[in-house]
Each structure stands twice: as structure tokens, then as C-alpha cells.
Amino acid sequence: MNFSGIYQEEQFYEGEQISWIDLSDISGTNCYCDGDAQAQILERMEKYPVSGIYFIDSGNYHYMSRIRAAKITEPFRLLVFDHHTDMQDASLGGDILSCGNWAKKVLQENPYLQKLVLIGQEKKVLDKLQSGARQQETDGKLVEISYEELKNGKAHEKIKELPDEVPVYISIDKDVLDEKYAVTNWDQGKMSMGMLEQILKTLVTEYDVIGVDICGMYPEENSLPEYLRAERVNIRSDEELYRFLQKNLFCWASHK
């Protein structure tokens, strides 16, 4: 998905059978997505299935996961790898969709969602979420797997408890990764690429995967030296994730 032109600098998809979805001329999309912008995005996305691997620019556009999940018409679980919970209230007030509240909106509004599984946030962040009033709004659908649980092996037990008859949709924000593996425009976590791939491999082995999206680029409007450093790292991580997912994910044909 082309919002900012960021993927024009990459070559990992050259020679591949891909679709380039140009959304760069739509205003009202950066961090927040207003009603007019949503209508235009939905119109341009109408012919594309939910299945596949979608790259959706920087974390400013992570709300596209909510727009894409709205196309799923069967019970599913949403697994979100992110350094943040994306369960905030809209800071501008009202009902506007944003990169910070999209997961909460899926949880509250999507009739097919069975579980929202947040993966990779620090325990202190999840503890704060649990202690807030928002936790009362989740109706038992929220599952948290902290970075600390991933490191000590307890995460495997939680993943195993998820029913295998319900397919999963996976959303990855690369800000969950340490800066050695990706450089984003948000504060980042400490996960290694190896840990992320190990978890993903467990998931695709155990569950039917409907589709995947990936965000977490570094916008070009930042300073040139920082952007060039980020670009070098992100080109490697995008290609790594693309090749890994291509190799390990299949059987999407039934999900249209």
C-alpha cells in the first residue's frame, strides 16, 4: 500500500506477483483517518482479498489493519505484534479512527472477532491497560502476551490455549523489534527478528492464517542521515519478513 512512497526505494518485491495500491493522493490519512478518507480507501481496496501479505507503510497507518479486518466474514482471532497496545481513546475526540485506537475499535465493533491477542508489549504497559477502565470493555476477548513472557517461555502456554479451529489474522508493527532489526518513527521494543519468526512459525504450524499485514517504516520527512540509516535496516527487515512469510504461509485460497 503506497501512502508515502516509502516502498519505492525497496526492491524485495521486484519480479514478484504483487499489487501496488496507490493511496498517496488521499488526504486525511496520516495518523488519523477521517470518514472521507476511509470511504476512498474502501473503494480502492474493494477488489483485493483479505488473504495475502500486505505492507502498509509506517506505523502512522496501522489503522489499515482495522479496515482490512472488516473484510473478514467468519469468526477469527486478531494477533497483533506491536510495542504499543493501540487501545487508546481518540485524542481528537469523537469517533475518528487512528493508529493509536484501531485495535480497540476492532475489539468493540467487529462482530466476527473472537479474541484480540496483543503480543510483545512490555509487562508494565499491559499492567496499565489491565488496571484501566478500558479492560472492562473487552468482554473477555482480550489476551495479553508480554515480551517478558515471550522471553521466559510462558507465552507458549497462552498460545496453546487458543482454540485451533478459529483462524487467525496477523498484524505486525515492526516497532516491536529492537532497532538492530528495524528503525521506526515510534519508540521500539527489544524483540529480535529470530524471536518474531519463531513465534510466527509456531502460529502458522498450529493455526489457519487468513492474512498478514506489516507496518513500521521510517517516514522520509525525517532528517536525511536518520532516514538513510533507517532505510538500510528496513530494507533488510522487509525482505526478511517477506521471504519468511512466503515460505511458511500457504492455504489462503479458501479465504476471499
PLY file of the C-alpha trace (Angstrom):
ply
format ascii 1.0
element vertex 256
property float x
property float y
property float z
element edge 255
property int vertex1
property int vertex2
end_header
0.00 0.00 0.00
1.50 3.29 -1.06
0.69 6.15 1.29
4.03 7.98 1.35
6.14 6.45 -1.42
8.35 4.69 1.11
8.39 1.34 -0.71
9.58 2.89 -3.96
13.09 2.71 -2.50
12.89 -1.05 -1.97
13.44 -3.91 -4.40
12.47 -7.03 -2.43
9.22 -7.33 -4.37
10.74 -6.92 -7.85
9.89 -9.88 -10.05
7.13 -10.95 -7.66
3.43 -11.05 -8.47
2.33 -8.05 -6.44
-0.32 -5.34 -6.48
0.69 -1.72 -5.91
-2.23 0.04 -4.23
-1.77 3.80 -4.54
-3.41 5.73 -1.69
-0.94 8.62 -1.68
-3.36 11.21 -3.06
-5.96 10.70 -0.32
-5.87 13.45 2.31
-6.75 12.93 5.96
-4.78 9.69 6.36
-1.61 10.46 8.35
-2.00 9.01 11.88
-5.75 9.69 11.73
-8.19 8.53 9.08
-11.29 10.64 8.67
-14.58 9.49 7.20
-13.94 10.76 3.68
-10.53 9.10 3.61
-11.98 5.79 4.82
-14.60 5.86 2.07
-11.95 6.41 -0.62
-9.68 3.71 0.82
-12.53 1.20 0.97
-13.41 1.92 -2.64
-9.85 1.33 -3.83
-9.43 -1.79 -1.66
-12.72 -3.37 -2.70
-11.29 -5.77 -5.28
-8.45 -7.03 -3.04
-8.99 -10.10 -0.82
-8.09 -10.14 2.84
-5.72 -13.05 2.19
-2.10 -12.32 1.37
0.81 -10.28 2.72
0.15 -6.53 2.85
2.81 -3.91 3.56
1.09 -0.77 4.87
3.82 1.88 5.29
4.78 3.40 8.67
3.00 2.83 11.96
1.08 6.04 11.24
-1.14 3.91 9.02
-1.58 0.89 11.28
-5.30 1.62 11.34
-5.41 -0.14 7.95
-5.46 -3.39 9.95
-8.90 -2.46 11.23
-10.10 -1.63 7.70
-8.78 -4.92 6.37
-10.14 -6.97 9.29
-13.59 -5.58 8.49
-13.49 -7.70 5.31
-13.32 -10.95 7.29
-16.74 -12.63 7.33
-16.08 -15.61 9.61
-15.09 -15.97 13.28
-11.41 -15.08 13.69
-8.71 -14.05 16.13
-6.58 -10.96 15.62
-2.93 -11.34 16.69
-1.10 -8.03 16.99
2.69 -7.81 17.30
3.33 -4.24 18.45
5.34 -2.33 21.04
2.12 -0.44 21.82
-1.38 -1.70 22.58
-3.17 0.59 20.08
-6.06 0.55 22.56
-6.21 4.29 23.23
-9.18 6.61 23.10
-9.15 9.01 20.15
-7.10 12.01 21.28
-9.02 14.32 18.94
-12.30 13.24 20.46
-15.29 11.89 18.59
-15.18 8.61 16.72
-12.22 9.19 14.40
-10.07 6.19 13.53
-6.36 6.46 14.38
-3.15 4.47 14.54
-3.50 4.51 18.34
-7.09 3.31 18.73
-7.70 0.94 15.83
-7.26 -2.26 17.89
-9.78 -1.05 20.45
-12.24 -0.34 17.65
-11.84 -3.85 16.24
-12.39 -5.28 19.72
-15.54 -3.26 20.30
-17.07 -3.22 16.84
-16.13 -6.29 14.78
-18.87 -8.94 15.19
-16.63 -11.79 13.99
-13.74 -11.17 16.38
-13.32 -13.96 18.94
-10.07 -12.85 20.57
-7.67 -9.93 20.29
-4.19 -11.15 21.23
-1.64 -8.43 21.99
1.90 -9.80 21.64
5.23 -8.26 22.60
4.36 -5.24 24.75
6.25 -4.75 27.98
4.52 -6.06 31.12
4.31 -2.57 32.64
2.35 -1.37 29.60
-0.08 -4.30 29.77
-0.48 -3.89 33.53
-1.54 -0.31 32.96
-4.05 -1.43 30.36
-5.47 -4.05 32.70
-5.85 -1.61 35.55
-7.74 0.95 33.47
-11.43 1.25 32.77
-10.84 0.02 29.20
-10.27 -3.50 30.46
-13.93 -3.63 31.50
-14.95 -3.06 27.89
-13.20 -6.12 26.45
-15.87 -8.71 27.34
-13.23 -11.40 27.93
-11.91 -11.13 24.38
-8.53 -9.58 25.21
-5.44 -11.77 25.67
-2.06 -10.22 26.54
1.30 -11.89 25.94
4.09 -9.69 27.23
7.66 -9.51 25.98
8.76 -10.88 29.35
6.52 -13.93 28.87
8.00 -14.47 25.43
11.48 -14.49 26.92
10.72 -16.84 29.83
8.71 -19.30 27.75
5.32 -18.72 29.38
3.88 -17.30 26.16
3.79 -20.76 24.61
1.18 -21.86 27.13
-1.10 -18.93 26.28
-0.77 -19.55 22.56
-1.59 -23.22 23.04
-4.79 -22.25 24.88
-6.18 -20.54 21.78
-8.70 -22.80 20.01
-7.19 -24.17 16.81
-10.50 -24.29 14.94
-10.66 -20.48 14.73
-8.37 -18.93 12.06
-6.08 -16.01 12.80
-5.25 -12.72 11.16
-1.76 -11.42 11.97
-0.77 -7.76 12.16
2.90 -6.84 12.65
4.21 -3.40 13.57
7.99 -3.54 13.28
8.31 -1.22 16.28
8.03 -4.41 18.34
11.57 -5.18 17.13
14.86 -3.93 18.51
16.43 -1.12 16.43
19.02 -3.60 15.21
16.30 -5.21 13.09
14.03 -2.26 12.21
14.00 1.50 12.63
10.61 3.15 13.01
9.22 6.59 13.87
7.88 5.37 17.24
9.63 4.13 20.38
10.57 0.48 19.99
10.71 -2.80 21.83
13.50 -5.33 22.25
12.33 -8.34 20.25
14.79 -9.95 17.86
13.87 -10.96 14.33
14.65 -14.54 15.30
12.13 -14.45 18.14
9.45 -12.92 15.90
9.99 -15.56 13.23
9.95 -18.36 15.79
6.57 -17.20 17.13
5.19 -16.76 13.61
6.32 -20.26 12.67
4.53 -21.69 15.72
1.38 -19.83 14.74
1.33 -20.94 11.11
2.02 -24.51 12.19
-0.85 -24.58 14.69
-3.47 -22.33 13.07
-5.07 -21.44 9.77
-3.81 -17.97 8.85
-6.23 -15.73 6.95
-3.73 -12.99 6.12
-0.90 -10.80 7.35
-0.12 -7.10 7.30
3.16 -5.36 8.15
3.85 -1.73 9.02
6.68 0.13 10.76
8.65 2.14 8.22
10.58 5.35 8.87
8.99 8.34 7.07
11.03 10.24 4.52
10.18 13.61 6.06
12.64 12.97 8.91
16.25 14.13 8.69
18.25 12.67 5.80
21.03 10.93 7.81
18.47 9.26 10.10
16.29 8.30 7.16
19.17 6.75 5.21
20.27 4.71 8.24
16.68 3.56 8.81
16.24 2.71 5.15
19.24 0.37 5.14
17.89 -1.53 8.16
14.26 -1.58 6.99
15.06 -2.83 3.51
16.65 -5.88 5.13
13.80 -6.47 7.57
11.08 -6.12 4.92
12.81 -8.59 2.64
13.45 -10.97 5.57
9.80 -10.93 6.64
8.51 -11.21 3.08
10.68 -14.22 2.25
9.93 -15.87 5.60
6.17 -15.45 5.22
6.21 -16.54 1.60
7.99 -19.72 2.61
5.86 -20.53 5.64
2.36 -19.30 4.85
0.04 -21.02 2.41
-3.51 -22.42 2.15
-5.16 -18.99 1.87
-7.19 -19.97 -1.15
-10.39 -20.53 0.83
-10.29 -17.04 2.38
-11.58 -14.47 -0.09
0 1
1 2
2 3
3 4
4 5
5 6
6 7
7 8
8 9
9 10
10 11
11 12
12 13
13 14
14 15
15 16
16 17
17 18
18 19
19 20
20 21
21 22
22 23
23 24
24 25
25 26
26 27
27 28
28 29
29 30
30 31
31 32
32 33
33 34
34 35
35 36
36 37
37 38
38 39
39 40
40 41
41 42
42 43
43 44
44 45
45 46
46 47
47 48
48 49
49 50
50 51
51 52
52 53
53 54
54 55
55 56
56 57
57 58
58 59
59 60
60 61
61 62
62 63
63 64
64 65
65 66
66 67
67 68
68 69
69 70
70 71
71 72
72 73
73 74
74 75
75 76
76 77
77 78
78 79
79 80
80 81
81 82
82 83
83 84
84 85
85 86
86 87
87 88
88 89
89 90
90 91
91 92
92 93
93 94
94 95
95 96
96 97
97 98
98 99
99 100
100 101
101 102
102 103
103 104
104 105
105 106
106 107
107 108
108 109
109 110
110 111
111 112
112 113
113 114
114 115
115 116
116 117
117 118
118 119
119 120
120 121
121 122
122 123
123 124
124 125
125 126
126 127
127 128
128 129
129 130
130 131
131 132
132 133
133 134
134 135
135 136
136 137
137 138
138 139
139 140
140 141
141 142
142 143
143 144
144 145
145 146
146 147
147 148
148 149
149 150
150 151
151 152
152 153
153 154
154 155
155 156
156 157
157 158
158 159
159 160
160 161
161 162
162 163
163 164
164 165
165 166
166 167
167 168
168 169
169 170
170 171
171 172
172 173
173 174
174 175
175 176
176 177
177 178
178 179
179 180
180 181
181 182
182 183
183 184
184 185
185 186
186 187
187 188
188 189
189 190
190 191
191 192
192 193
193 194
194 195
195 196
196 197
197 198
198 199
199 200
200 201
201 202
202 203
203 204
204 205
205 206
206 207
207 208
208 209
209 210
210 211
211 212
212 213
213 214
214 215
215 216
216 217
217 218
218 219
219 220
220 221
221 222
222 223
223 224
224 225
225 226
226 227
227 228
228 229
229 230
230 231
231 232
232 233
233 234
234 235
235 236
236 237
237 238
238 239
239 240
240 241
241 242
242 243
243 244
244 245
245 246
246 247
247 248
248 249
249 250
250 251
251 252
252 253
253 254
254 255
